[in-house]
């Protein structure tokens, strides 16, 4: 049985990098957002549910997918999955 590709794996492949590198890029962007000097931006990042002090890439992705569905924008998810 073939291993299913993750979205992180797909994004990494599109950029010619390893999946672990892709997750580190996302983690760094999360860190930057949580430390943004703008309190409003910090609050948006801190609204992401997480087990630790900072969301993992997986927690961030789950949150984004849920928000898109809540906002009726799950068409964006379909578009990406058809590529």
N, C-alpha and C positions, 0 to 999 in steps of 0.2 A: 504494500500500500504506500503510495507516494505521500510525502509530507506536504501538508497544505502550506502555501506561502502566506506569510503574515503581511499586513499592510506596511509594516516597518521594513520587511524584506523587499517588498515591491518598490517602496520609495528608495531604498538603498540601491537596489539594482538599477533604477532609473538614473541614479547619480554616480554609479560606478564605485560604490563604497560598500563596506561590510554593514550588516544589520546593526551590529553593536555600535558602529560609528554613527549611524543614523539616530539611534536612541540617545547617544551622547549629545548630538547636535540639538535634539529636542529638549533634553534635560537642561542644557545650557540656556536655551531660549526661555524655558520655564523659570530658571534661576534669575535671568535678567528681568523677566516680567515681575517676579515677586519682589525684586529689589529696585524696581523702577522708582525714581524720585516722585512721580505723580501718584498720590495716594489713591486716586480713582482707579488707575491701572493696577496698582497693587491689590486693591480690593477685588477686582475682577479675577485675578489669578488666585487669590486666597479663597474665592468662592468654590473652587474646584475641590470636591470631596477627596480626601486622601488619608491614608493610614499613618503617614509620617508628617514631618514638617513641610514637605514639598511634594507635590504630585509626581508620580512616576510617569514616564511616557504612556504607559498603559492606562493609568488613571486619567490622564489628560485626554487621551483618545476616547475613552468611554464617556467622559463628560461632554466632549464635543459632539459625539454621535447622538447622545441623549438630547442635547440642546437643539441640534438640527431637527430631530424628530418632533420635539415639543413645539418648535417654531414652524412646523409644517414644511421644512426644507429638506426632508429626506430624499427629495429628488436629486440633491447634490451627491448623496451617497450612492445612488443608483448610477449616476453619470460616471463616477470614478470606478465603480465595479465593472462597468461595461468596457472600459478601455483596454 
